[in-house]
Amino acid sequence: MPSSAAPLASLTIPAFREGARLPRLLEALVSEGLTPGAPPVELLVVDDGSDARHRDRERAAVESAASRLAAGDSPHRVRFIAGPANRGKGAAVRLGWAQSHPGARWLGFLDADGAVSAQEAWRLLRKLEGDPPFDVLAGTRMLMAGRTICRSLLRHLQGRIFATLTELAFGLGFYDTQCGLKLVRAELLRPLLPELREERWLLDVELLVLLQGRGARCVEEPVDWVDPGGSKMVPGADALRMGAGLWHLKRRLGGERITA
């Protein structure tokens, strides 16, 4: 894709010490993106202050993907952005959005761990073509016919407790706010960038609260989700931190609670 051409979507992939898993995900994303009819997409890998070994492997994976796309005259682009320090997933995603192609009609993010596969990511990206009847398309780990969810019972229970607390605090009507794939109309998201402050996992909740408070039409799309292992979350401790984080977010956003 020529540098002047605008992609349909700009997808940020936040990465912290993902030198081992990221190359596989990028290879799969490129392979899926080279299928006929795939809409033009920008992939932004944002390193969140990894050590030099992981950062160099991430950069090499991006360069390899970019070379493959260039050789195939692909409509897609891929870029590497080095964050200044380890600040958290939310900070990395916001940095990617701030440096995304200005002509992209959709902005989103995809977790680097591969829990949501490249195939599933492209399935949702294709739903953005034309003028879809939604402003936010969010992956959700909802077990339905035709979908596969593989995760531990502990992680499932922790997730449902967090979802319940989130619903009590904000009334979003979301089954799963924390799935690592979200796509948002850029015209709605870009004006909100200065208001987004969450550095870590609560960016998802903050984003949805602000968007719904402004009338955004939100749709959850069940996706296949497989726990890849190697999670950086600490059971129990992170649950307490996220619970406390919800309380602080509720106090900060105040009147942003959604009402039917």
N, C-alpha and C positions, 0 to 999 in steps of 0.2 A: 504494500500500500504506500503510495507516495506520501512524503511527509506532510503535504498540504491536505491530503484527503482525511475526512473525519470518520472515525469508527462509529459503529452503532452504539457500542458500549465500551467503557473503560473499566477493567476489572483489576482491582488491587489485590495482591497476594501478600499479606504481612508475613514476614519470615524472621524467626529468631532461632539461631542454631539449627537451621533446616538444610544443612549441606548434604545430608544423606537422603532425605525424603523428597526435597524439592525437585531434583533432576528428573525423577520418575514422573512426578505430577506435570512438569512442564512438557516432557516428551509426550505424555498422553494428551495434554491440551493441544499441542501442535498437531498431533496425528488426527485428533477429532476435528480440529479446525480446518484441516486440508480436505475434508470431504466436500463434495460439490454442494453449492448453495449455502455454505456457512456464512453468516453475516460478518462483516469486518469488525474485529474486536482488538482492543489494545489491552495487553497484559502488563501490569506494572508490579514487579517484584520489589517490595520495600523491606530492606534488611533493618531490623530493629536493634541495632547495636550488638550484633553477634561478635564472637571472637574472630580473629583473622582467618583461622582455618575454615570455619563454616562460611564466613562472608565470601572468601575467595571461591569456595565451591559453588555457592549460590550464584555469584557473578559469572563463573564459567558456564553454569547451566543456562543462564540467560543468554550468554553470547552464543552458545551452541544452538539454542532454539532460534535466535535471531538469524544465524547463518542458514539454518534449514529453511526458514520462512523466505529469506531472500533468494535462495537457490530455486525455490519452487514458485517464485513470483507470486507469493501469497498476499492477500489483501490485509493480513493481520500485522501487528507490530508487537514487539516485546521490549521492555526497558528495565534496567536495574537502577534502583535508587537506594543510596546508603543513608540510613538515618543517623543522626549525630550521636545517639546514645540509646541504651535499652530503656524505653519508657513504657512499653506495653502495646498490645494489639491495637487498641483504639487509636493511639498516637500514630502508629505506622499506617493504619488505614486512612486517617485524616491527611497524613503527608502525601499518600498516593493520590487521594482525591484532589488535593490542592495542586498537584503537578500533572493531572490528567489532561488529555487532549481537550482543548477548549470547545471543540465542535462535537464531542461525544454527547449523544442524546440520553444515555443512561450511565450511571455510575454504580459500582457495586464492589463487593469483596468476596473472596473465596479463601477459606483457611488452607494453609500450606500442607497440612498433615495428610491430605488425600482422603479424609473420611467421606467427603462428598466427591465422587469421582469426576474425572474430566468429562466422561460421557454424560453424567447428570448435569454438570455445569452447562454444557453446550445444549442440552435439552431445554433448559430454562432460558438460555440466551436466545434461542430461536423463537421463543414466545414473545420476544420484544419487538419483532418485526411488525411493520404496519403501525397501527395506532391501537394497541391493546386497551381494554377497558379497565385498566388499573394503573396506579402510579408507583406501587411498591410490589415487587414479586419476591417473596421470602421463602426459601427452602424450609421445610419443617420435618422433624423426625417423628412422623405420625405413621404408625403401622397400619397400612391399608392393603387391600387386595392389589397384588402386583408390585408391592414395594417390599424392600428388605431393610430391616434395622437390626444391627448386631452391636450390642453394647452390654456391659455388665449390669446386673441388677442394682448394684450400689450407685452406679452412674445414672441409671434410669430414675431411681428414687430421688437422688439429689436434684436431678433436673426437674422432676415434677414438683418438688417442694419449692424450688426457686420460681417455677412458673406460677404456682399458686400465690406466692408472696408478691410477685410482680403484678398479677391480676388484681389482687387486693389493693395494691398501692396505686395502680394507674388505670385499671379497667380497659386494657388494650384489646381484649377479646382474642388474644393470640394463644394458640396451643403451645408454641415453642418459639420464644424470642431469640434463643441462643444458637440456632443452627448456623453453621459457618458459610452460608451463601445467601446474599441479599443483593437485589438490584433495584435501583431507585431512579426515577426520572431526574435527569440532571438539572432541569429548570426549577425543580422543587428543592433539590438537595444543595445546589451551589450557594443559594442565599443563606442556608442554615450553617454553613461551614464555620463562620466566626462564633456561632453559639455552641458548637459541640466542644465539650471539655473533657469528656471521659477518656482516660488514658488506657484502660484495660478492657475487660469483658463487658462492662456495662454500657459501652458505646452502642450496642444493639438496642438496648432499652431506651436510652436517651434519644437515639435517632427516631425510633418508632413513636415515642411520646410526642416529640416535636412535630413530626410529619402528620400524625393523626390530629394533633391540635390545630393544624392548618388545613384540615379537610382532605388529606391524601387518601386515595382509595387503595387499600392494602389487601393483598391476596396471599394466602399461604399455599405453597405447592409441596405436597409430600415427595420426598426424595429418598433414594437408597442411601443408607448411611452405615458405614462399617468402621468401628473403632480400630484405628491402626496401631494402637499401643503407643507407648512413649509419650503419653499426655504430660504436659507441664503443670496440670492441675494437681493440687494436693487435697485428697478427699478429707472432708471435715474442716480443715483450716480454711480452704478456699471457699467452702460453703458459708462459713461464718463471715469471711471478708465480703463476700458478695451480698449477704444479708445486710450487713452494716452499710455496704455501698448503696443498696437500694434505699435504705433509710435516709442517707445523706442526699441521694439523688432526688428523693421525694421532697425533702426540705428545700433543695435548691430550685427545683422546677415549680414547686408550689401549685399554682392554679392551672398547670398544664394537664391535670388529670382528665382523662377522656370520659365523656358521658354519652349515653345512648341517645 
